[in-house]
């Protein structure tokens, strides 16, 4: 059978263990037709790549593509390297172009700034910079907010407001007045206030998704899992696919609980409507549960205590967002609906609770349901082997734990020997776990998988801005790291039937790189550049 397209004189790395290397790739009708043994027809396009490196399209098992697109198109963005005065200057410049009561929404401020921002004086400085406008700025985890006085007013948050379940309104210790820092669920009223006055149109939601996917294409990503969607995002994906503009395999995660975004509906109501948004390239196949928060603000759930502080004392170790029975109940509801589950766990107590719940579901006969522990920075040694035994994938975000701002913030709240033992990836692989790579973009500043791959291999900051190596004994090989961002990610998401490797019959999703990463210094992997991205046999990006 003749091919539509043949790439010859190429270095093809298939990530297919049955046939890992080839020199020719043939495509027909949007699928991989053959490797090396190819037939040229009268209409076949033949390209000589001059030895260029070809590999499967990259798979990002954890991002928030629509939120990243929304931020790029409609919000104030600044990096975690901005200090207090730099953020105020950015707000001042952005607000100058807004109406008198328009929102300033954006981020992300560094976790290390939390003490600086938890002062009423800091909120007043934010008020001045914004000209009295409502401001909501997220931190680098996207779990917490710093807001202005006007934002507190519009959200109905006062000194008399009680802390919500799963959230903390940080207050002035002398007066009880809100400082403007809102942890976890305390920020949800602000999100709802933003939507009441500045909601995006369906066209803007579709534009945000399309923009986000375009950025992903520029980094070679052709399949991804959005880790927490709203009906607006589901509708945007459906609209794009029906218009022939969704050039990626997308798996959506339907929110069961929502301590961050303020989306509505969630839980059973969202599960009931999720299926209507399924299309050829969009699979609403997962639910998402936030089982804890993040370590820097002491909202992650640990088996052992945090370092003592004035607010929490010497024995505080955080708590999960729901008891074990409720977690099992939600996983059962999802499994009965045929849905898999991604569970956000950043502390080792949350990881253990998830593994216990999965064990119960497996015992009940739910053998084929997929489960992912998202982030899982900290895993107790006794729980490592349970990932493989229970068929639980480790959704890791190496962008967030190589030496940098977030590990620095974590080191301020955990004993040094525990803070240094993050992401036991070597041990997870050695005990049989499926390890899948995710960016958590826009929590990470870009979805460049090669930054993550370099971090997995070196355990060092690929940018060189932060010194040292984080638990270097847990480094993995380059081949293992590439597999985490291709075939393993596809397996974790349940799309390995169509993508993740260049196997005949699968979708012709591939990238052409500017180098052979196996012949590059590992310290230069993050500089790997995508020259072309192809999805289903069509070029969707060219540098």
C-alpha positions as CSV (number, residue, x, y, z in Angstrom):
1,X,0.0,0.0,0.0
2,X,1.5,3.3,-1.0
3,X,2.1,6.0,1.5
4,X,0.8,9.6,1.5
5,X,4.1,10.8,3.1
6,X,7.5,9.2,3.6
7,X,10.2,10.6,5.7
8,X,13.5,9.1,4.6
9,X,17.1,9.4,5.8
10,X,15.8,10.1,9.3
11,X,16.8,9.0,12.8
12,X,13.4,7.7,14.0
13,X,13.1,6.8,17.7
14,X,9.7,5.0,18.0
15,X,9.5,4.4,21.7
16,X,8.0,1.1,20.7
17,X,10.0,-1.7,22.5
18,X,9.3,-4.1,19.7
19,X,11.1,-1.9,17.2
20,X,12.7,1.2,18.8
21,X,14.7,2.5,15.8
22,X,14.1,3.1,12.1
23,X,15.4,5.3,9.3
24,X,12.1,5.7,7.4
25,X,8.6,6.6,8.5
26,X,5.6,6.2,6.2
27,X,2.2,7.8,6.8
28,X,-1.1,7.1,5.2
29,X,-4.6,8.4,6.0
30,X,-3.3,10.1,9.2
31,X,-1.8,6.9,10.6
32,X,1.7,5.4,10.8
33,X,1.7,3.0,7.8
34,X,5.2,1.4,8.1
35,X,8.8,1.8,9.2
36,X,11.5,1.2,6.7
37,X,9.5,-1.2,4.4
38,X,7.7,1.5,2.5
39,X,5.9,1.7,-0.9
40,X,6.1,4.9,-3.0
41,X,3.1,5.7,-5.1
42,X,2.6,8.4,-7.8
43,X,1.1,10.8,-5.3
44,X,3.5,10.1,-2.4
45,X,5.4,13.0,-0.9
46,X,8.9,11.9,-0.1
47,X,11.1,14.1,2.2
48,X,14.8,13.5,2.9
49,X,15.4,14.7,6.5
50,X,19.1,14.6,6.3
51,X,19.4,12.5,9.4
52,X,17.1,14.6,11.6
53,X,15.7,13.1,14.8
54,X,12.1,12.0,14.7
55,X,10.1,10.8,17.7
56,X,6.5,10.4,18.8
57,X,4.5,13.6,19.7
58,X,5.1,14.3,23.4
59,X,2.4,13.6,25.9
60,X,1.7,15.9,28.9
61,X,-0.3,14.0,31.5
62,X,-1.1,17.1,33.6
63,X,-1.7,20.7,32.5
64,X,-4.4,23.3,32.5
65,X,-4.3,24.3,28.8
66,X,-7.3,26.5,28.9
67,X,-6.3,28.5,32.0
68,X,-2.9,29.0,30.4
69,X,-4.5,30.2,27.2
70,X,-6.8,32.5,29.2
71,X,-3.9,33.9,31.1
72,X,-1.9,34.6,27.9
73,X,-4.8,36.3,26.2
74,X,-6.7,38.1,28.9
75,X,-4.6,38.3,32.2
76,X,-1.6,40.0,33.7
77,X,1.3,37.5,33.8
78,X,4.6,37.7,35.6
79,X,7.2,35.2,36.7
80,X,8.1,33.9,40.1
81,X,11.4,35.9,40.0
82,X,9.4,39.1,40.6
83,X,9.7,40.5,44.1
84,X,7.1,42.6,46.0
85,X,8.0,45.9,44.3
86,X,8.2,44.3,40.9
87,X,4.7,42.8,41.2
88,X,3.3,46.2,42.3
89,X,4.9,47.8,39.3
90,X,3.3,45.2,37.0
91,X,-0.1,45.7,38.5
92,X,0.3,49.5,38.2
93,X,1.1,49.2,34.5
94,X,-1.7,46.8,33.8
95,X,-4.3,48.8,35.7
96,X,-3.5,51.9,33.8
97,X,-5.4,50.5,30.8
98,X,-8.5,49.4,32.7
99,X,-11.8,51.0,33.6
100,X,-12.3,52.2,37.2
101,X,-13.7,48.9,38.6
102,X,-12.3,46.4,36.1
103,X,-10.5,43.4,37.6
104,X,-6.7,42.9,37.6
105,X,-6.4,39.1,37.4
106,X,-3.1,37.3,37.0
107,X,0.0,35.7,38.5
108,X,2.1,34.1,39.6
109,X,3.9,35.2,42.8
110,X,6.5,33.0,44.4
111,X,5.6,30.9,47.3
112,X,8.6,32.4,49.2
113,X,6.8,35.7,49.3
114,X,3.9,34.5,51.5
115,X,5.2,36.1,54.6
116,X,5.8,39.4,52.8
117,X,2.3,39.5,51.5
118,X,0.5,38.5,54.7
119,X,0.4,42.1,56.0
120,X,-2.4,44.6,55.8
121,X,0.2,47.1,54.7
122,X,1.0,45.0,51.7
123,X,-2.7,44.9,50.8
124,X,-2.8,48.7,51.0
125,X,0.2,48.9,48.7
126,X,-1.7,46.7,46.2
127,X,-4.7,48.9,46.5
128,X,-2.6,51.9,45.6
129,X,-0.9,50.2,42.6
130,X,-4.3,49.2,41.2
131,X,-5.9,52.5,41.7
132,X,-8.5,51.0,44.0
133,X,-9.5,48.3,41.5
134,X,-10.2,44.7,42.4
135,X,-7.1,42.5,42.1
136,X,-6.7,38.8,42.4
137,X,-3.1,37.4,41.9
138,X,-2.4,33.6,42.2
139,X,0.7,32.1,43.6
140,X,3.0,29.7,41.8
141,X,1.0,26.7,42.9
142,X,-2.3,28.4,41.7
143,X,-3.8,27.2,45.0
144,X,-3.6,30.5,46.9
145,X,-4.4,34.2,46.2
146,X,-3.3,37.7,47.1
147,X,-6.2,40.1,46.7
148,X,-6.9,43.8,47.1
149,X,-9.4,45.5,49.4
150,X,-11.9,46.0,46.6
151,X,-11.7,42.3,45.7
152,X,-12.4,41.3,49.3
153,X,-15.5,43.6,49.2
154,X,-16.8,42.1,46.0
155,X,-16.3,38.6,47.4
156,X,-18.1,39.5,50.6
157,X,-15.0,38.7,52.8
158,X,-14.7,40.7,56.0
159,X,-13.2,40.3,59.4
160,X,-16.4,38.5,60.5
161,X,-16.2,36.0,57.7
162,X,-15.5,32.5,58.9
163,X,-12.8,30.4,57.3
164,X,-14.4,28.0,54.8
165,X,-13.9,24.3,54.9
166,X,-10.5,23.6,53.3
167,X,-9.4,27.2,53.3
168,X,-7.9,30.0,55.4
169,X,-8.4,33.7,55.3
170,X,-5.1,34.9,56.6
171,X,-5.7,37.7,59.2
172,X,-3.8,40.4,61.0
173,X,-3.0,38.9,64.4
174,X,-3.9,42.1,66.3
175,X,-7.2,43.1,64.6
176,X,-8.4,40.0,62.8
177,X,-8.7,42.0,59.6
178,X,-8.0,40.0,56.4
179,X,-4.5,40.7,55.1
180,X,-5.5,39.9,51.5
181,X,-3.8,36.4,51.4
182,X,-6.4,33.6,50.9
183,X,-5.3,30.0,51.1
184,X,-7.0,27.2,49.1
185,X,-10.8,27.3,49.3
186,X,-10.8,30.8,50.9
187,X,-10.1,32.2,47.4
188,X,-13.2,30.6,45.8
189,X,-15.5,33.5,46.6
190,X,-13.1,35.8,44.7
191,X,-13.2,33.5,41.7
192,X,-17.0,33.6,41.7
193,X,-16.9,37.4,42.0
194,X,-14.6,37.6,39.0
195,X,-17.0,35.5,36.9
196,X,-20.0,37.6,37.9
197,X,-18.5,40.7,36.4
198,X,-15.9,39.5,33.9
199,X,-17.0,36.1,32.5
200,X,-15.6,35.1,29.2
201,X,-17.9,34.4,26.2
202,X,-18.0,30.9,24.6
203,X,-16.0,32.2,21.8
204,X,-13.3,33.5,24.2
205,X,-13.2,30.2,26.0
206,X,-12.7,28.4,22.6
207,X,-10.0,31.0,21.8
208,X,-8.2,30.3,25.1
209,X,-8.2,26.6,24.5
210,X,-7.0,27.0,20.9
211,X,-4.2,29.3,22.0
212,X,-3.1,27.0,24.7
213,X,-3.0,24.0,22.3
214,X,-1.0,26.1,19.9
215,X,1.6,26.7,22.5
216,X,1.7,23.0,23.3
217,X,2.2,22.3,19.6
218,X,5.3,24.6,19.6
219,X,6.8,22.3,22.3
220,X,5.9,19.1,20.4
221,X,2.9,18.1,22.5
222,X,0.2,16.3,20.7
223,X,-1.7,14.6,23.6
224,X,-2.5,16.0,27.0
225,X,-4.7,15.6,30.0
226,X,-6.3,18.8,31.4
227,X,-6.3,18.3,35.2
228,X,-9.5,20.1,36.0
229,X,-12.1,21.3,33.7
230,X,-15.3,23.4,33.7
231,X,-18.3,23.1,31.5
232,X,-17.0,26.1,29.6
233,X,-13.7,24.3,28.9
234,X,-15.6,21.1,27.9
235,X,-17.8,23.0,25.5
236,X,-14.7,24.8,24.0
237,X,-13.0,21.5,23.3
238,X,-16.2,20.1,21.7
239,X,-16.6,23.2,19.6
240,X,-13.0,23.1,18.4
241,X,-13.3,19.5,17.4
242,X,-16.5,19.9,15.6
243,X,-14.9,22.8,13.7
244,X,-11.9,20.6,12.7
245,X,-9.6,22.7,14.9
246,X,-8.7,20.3,17.8
247,X,-5.4,18.9,16.7
248,X,-4.5,16.9,19.8
249,X,-5.7,14.0,21.8
250,X,-7.3,15.6,24.9
251,X,-8.4,13.8,28.1
252,X,-10.4,15.9,30.5
253,X,-10.6,15.5,34.3
254,X,-14.1,16.3,35.7
255,X,-13.8,18.0,39.1
256,X,-15.3,16.2,42.1
257,X,-14.3,18.9,44.6
258,X,-13.0,22.4,43.8
259,X,-10.9,24.3,46.4
260,X,-9.4,26.6,43.8
261,X,-11.3,27.5,40.6
262,X,-14.9,28.2,41.8
263,X,-16.3,26.2,38.9
264,X,-20.0,25.2,38.8
265,X,-21.2,22.4,38.3
266,X,-18.8,19.9,39.9
267,X,-19.2,16.4,41.4
268,X,-22.2,14.3,40.3
269,X,-23.7,17.1,38.3
270,X,-20.6,17.4,36.2
271,X,-20.3,13.6,35.8
272,X,-23.9,13.5,34.5
273,X,-23.2,16.0,31.7
274,X,-19.6,15.1,30.9
275,X,-20.3,12.5,28.3
276,X,-22.2,14.9,26.0
277,X,-18.9,16.7,25.3
278,X,-17.1,13.6,23.9
279,X,-15.8,13.9,20.4
280,X,-13.3,12.2,18.1
281,X,-10.3,13.7,19.8
282,X,-11.7,14.7,23.2
283,X,-12.2,12.1,25.9
284,X,-13.8,13.2,29.2
285,X,-12.6,10.0,30.8
286,X,-11.3,11.1,34.2
287,X,-12.5,12.7,37.4
288,X,-10.2,14.9,39.5
289,X,-10.1,15.0,43.3
290,X,-8.0,17.4,45.3
291,X,-7.1,15.4,48.4
292,X,-4.8,18.0,49.9
293,X,-3.2,21.3,49.2
294,X,0.5,22.3,48.9
295,X,3.4,22.1,51.3
296,X,4.5,25.8,51.4
297,X,1.3,26.9,52.9
298,X,1.0,23.8,55.2
299,X,-2.1,22.6,53.4
300,X,-0.5,19.3,52.2
301,X,-1.3,16.2,54.4
302,X,1.8,14.5,55.9
303,X,2.3,11.5,58.1
304,X,4.9,13.4,60.2
305,X,4.6,17.0,61.4
306,X,5.7,20.2,59.7
307,X,8.4,22.3,61.4
308,X,6.7,24.1,64.3
309,X,5.5,27.7,63.9
310,X,3.3,30.1,65.8
311,X,0.1,29.4,63.9
312,X,0.2,25.6,64.0
313,X,2.4,24.4,66.9
314,X,4.8,21.5,66.9
315,X,2.5,18.6,66.0
316,X,0.7,20.0,62.9
317,X,0.9,17.7,59.9
318,X,-2.1,18.9,57.8
319,X,-5.2,16.9,56.8
320,X,-6.8,15.5,53.7
321,X,-9.8,17.3,52.2
322,X,-12.1,14.4,52.9
323,X,-12.2,11.2,55.1
324,X,-11.3,7.8,53.7
325,X,-14.9,6.7,53.3
326,X,-15.8,9.8,51.2
327,X,-12.7,9.3,49.0
328,X,-13.7,5.7,48.4
329,X,-17.3,6.7,47.7
330,X,-16.3,9.2,45.0
331,X,-13.9,6.8,43.4
332,X,-16.7,4.2,43.4
333,X,-19.2,6.7,41.9
334,X,-16.7,7.5,39.1
335,X,-15.8,3.9,38.5
336,X,-19.5,2.9,38.2
337,X,-19.8,5.6,35.5
338,X,-16.8,4.1,33.7
339,X,-14.5,7.0,34.7
340,X,-10.9,6.8,35.9
341,X,-9.5,9.2,38.5
342,X,-6.6,11.6,39.0
343,X,-6.0,12.4,42.7
344,X,-4.0,15.5,43.7
345,X,-1.6,14.4,46.5
346,X,1.4,16.5,47.6
347,X,1.9,15.0,51.1
348,X,2.7,11.4,51.9
349,X,-0.4,11.0,54.0
350,X,-2.6,11.9,51.0
351,X,-0.7,9.5,48.8
352,X,-1.2,6.7,51.4
353,X,-4.9,7.5,51.7
354,X,-5.2,7.3,47.9
355,X,-3.5,4.0,47.7
356,X,-5.7,2.6,50.5
357,X,-8.8,3.7,48.6
358,X,-7.6,2.2,45.3
359,X,-6.9,-1.1,47.1
360,X,-10.5,-1.1,48.2
361,X,-11.8,-0.4,44.7
362,X,-9.6,-3.1,43.2
363,X,-11.0,-5.5,45.8
364,X,-14.5,-4.6,44.7
365,X,-13.6,-5.7,41.2
366,X,-12.8,-2.4,39.4
367,X,-9.7,-3.9,37.7
368,X,-9.6,-1.8,34.5
369,X,-10.2,1.7,36.0
370,X,-7.1,3.9,35.7
371,X,-5.9,5.8,38.8
372,X,-3.2,8.5,38.9
373,X,-1.5,10.1,41.9
374,X,-0.9,13.7,40.7
375,X,2.4,15.3,41.9
376,X,3.1,12.8,44.7
377,X,6.3,14.7,45.7
378,X,6.5,12.8,49.0
379,X,5.9,9.0,49.2
380,X,6.6,7.0,52.3
381,X,9.1,4.2,51.6
382,X,6.5,1.6,52.7
383,X,4.1,2.8,49.9
384,X,6.5,2.8,46.9
385,X,5.9,-0.7,45.8
386,X,2.1,-0.3,46.2
387,X,1.9,1.9,43.0
388,X,3.0,-1.0,40.8
389,X,1.0,-3.6,42.8
390,X,-2.2,-1.6,42.6
391,X,-1.8,-0.3,39.0
392,X,-1.6,3.4,40.1
393,X,0.3,5.7,37.8
394,X,2.6,8.4,39.2
395,X,1.8,11.7,37.5
396,X,5.0,13.6,38.2
397,X,5.8,17.2,37.5
398,X,9.6,17.5,37.4
399,X,9.3,21.2,36.5
400,X,8.2,21.8,40.1
401,X,10.7,19.9,42.2
402,X,14.2,20.4,40.6
403,X,16.0,23.0,42.7
404,X,14.0,26.2,42.4
405,X,11.5,28.5,44.1
406,X,8.9,25.9,45.2
407,X,11.5,23.4,46.8
408,X,13.0,26.4,48.5
409,X,9.6,27.3,50.0
410,X,9.1,23.6,51.0
411,X,12.5,23.6,52.7
412,X,11.2,26.4,55.0
413,X,8.3,24.3,56.4
414,X,9.7,20.7,56.5
415,X,12.7,19.3,58.3
416,X,15.7,19.3,56.0
417,X,16.0,15.5,55.7
418,X,12.4,15.2,54.6
419,X,12.4,18.3,52.3
420,X,15.3,16.8,50.4
421,X,13.6,13.6,49.7
422,X,11.2,14.6,46.9
423,X,10.0,12.6,43.9
424,X,11.4,9.1,44.3
425,X,11.2,8.4,40.6
426,X,14.0,5.8,40.4
427,X,12.4,3.9,43.2
428,X,9.0,4.1,41.7
429,X,10.2,2.7,38.4
430,X,12.3,0.0,40.1
431,X,9.2,-1.2,42.0
432,X,7.1,-1.4,38.8
433,X,5.2,1.9,38.8
434,X,4.0,3.6,35.6
435,X,5.7,7.0,35.8
436,X,4.1,9.6,33.5
437,X,5.4,13.2,32.9
438,X,3.3,16.3,33.3
439,X,4.1,20.0,33.2
440,X,1.3,21.4,35.4
441,X,1.5,24.4,33.1
442,X,0.8,27.2,33.8
443,X,2.0,26.4,37.3
444,X,5.2,25.7,35.5
445,X,6.1,28.7,33.4
446,X,6.2,26.7,30.2
447,X,5.1,23.2,29.1
448,X,8.6,22.5,27.6
449,X,8.9,18.7,28.3
450,X,12.7,18.9,27.7
451,X,13.1,21.0,30.8
452,X,11.3,18.2,32.7
453,X,13.3,15.5,30.9
454,X,16.6,17.1,31.8
455,X,15.5,17.5,35.4
456,X,14.6,13.8,35.6
457,X,18.0,12.8,34.3
458,X,20.2,15.3,36.2
459,X,18.0,16.2,39.3
460,X,19.3,19.7,38.8
461,X,17.7,23.0,37.8
462,X,17.9,23.0,33.9
463,X,18.0,26.8,33.9
464,X,21.1,27.0,36.0
465,X,19.5,29.6,38.3
466,X,19.5,27.3,41.4
467,X,22.5,25.3,42.5
468,X,22.7,21.7,43.7
469,X,20.9,18.5,42.9
470,X,17.8,17.3,44.6
471,X,18.2,13.6,45.8
472,X,20.4,12.7,42.9
473,X,20.1,9.0,43.7
474,X,16.6,9.2,42.2
475,X,17.8,10.2,38.7
476,X,16.4,8.1,35.8
477,X,17.9,7.5,32.3
478,X,17.2,9.6,29.3
479,X,15.3,6.7,27.6
480,X,13.1,6.4,30.7
481,X,12.5,10.1,30.9
482,X,11.4,10.3,27.2
483,X,9.1,7.3,27.7
484,X,7.5,9.2,30.7
485,X,6.6,12.0,28.3
486,X,5.4,9.7,25.5
487,X,4.2,6.1,25.8
488,X,3.9,6.1,29.6
489,X,1.9,9.3,29.6
490,X,-0.4,7.9,26.9
491,X,-0.9,4.7,29.0
492,X,-1.7,6.7,32.1
493,X,-4.3,8.7,30.2
494,X,-5.8,5.7,28.3
495,X,-4.8,6.9,24.9
496,X,-2.0,4.5,24.1
497,X,-4.4,2.8,21.7
498,X,-3.9,5.8,19.3
499,X,-0.7,7.6,20.3
500,X,2.5,7.5,22.5
501,X,4.7,5.5,20.1
502,X,5.4,5.4,16.4
503,X,3.8,2.0,15.9
504,X,2.1,1.1,12.6
505,X,-1.7,1.6,13.0
506,X,-1.4,4.5,15.5
507,X,-2.0,8.1,14.7
508,X,0.8,9.8,12.9
509,X,1.7,12.1,15.8
510,X,5.4,13.0,15.6
511,X,7.9,15.7,16.1
512,X,11.1,16.6,14.3
513,X,13.8,17.9,16.6
514,X,16.9,20.1,16.0
515,X,19.2,17.5,17.6
516,X,19.5,13.9,18.6
517,X,19.0,14.0,22.4
518,X,20.9,10.8,22.8
519,X,24.0,12.4,21.4
520,X,23.6,15.7,23.3
521,X,25.1,16.5,26.7
522,X,22.4,15.9,29.4
523,X,23.0,19.4,30.6
524,X,21.8,20.8,27.2
525,X,18.6,18.7,26.9
526,X,16.4,21.6,27.9
527,X,17.6,23.5,24.9
528,X,16.2,20.9,22.5
529,X,14.0,22.6,20.0
530,X,11.0,21.3,18.0
531,X,11.3,22.2,14.3
532,X,8.0,20.6,13.3
533,X,5.0,19.0,15.0
534,X,2.6,16.7,13.2
535,X,-0.8,15.4,14.4
536,X,-2.7,12.7,12.6
537,X,-0.4,13.1,9.6
538,X,-0.9,16.9,9.3
539,X,1.7,19.5,10.2
540,X,0.4,21.7,13.0
541,X,3.5,23.6,13.8
542,X,6.7,24.6,12.0
543,X,9.4,26.7,13.6
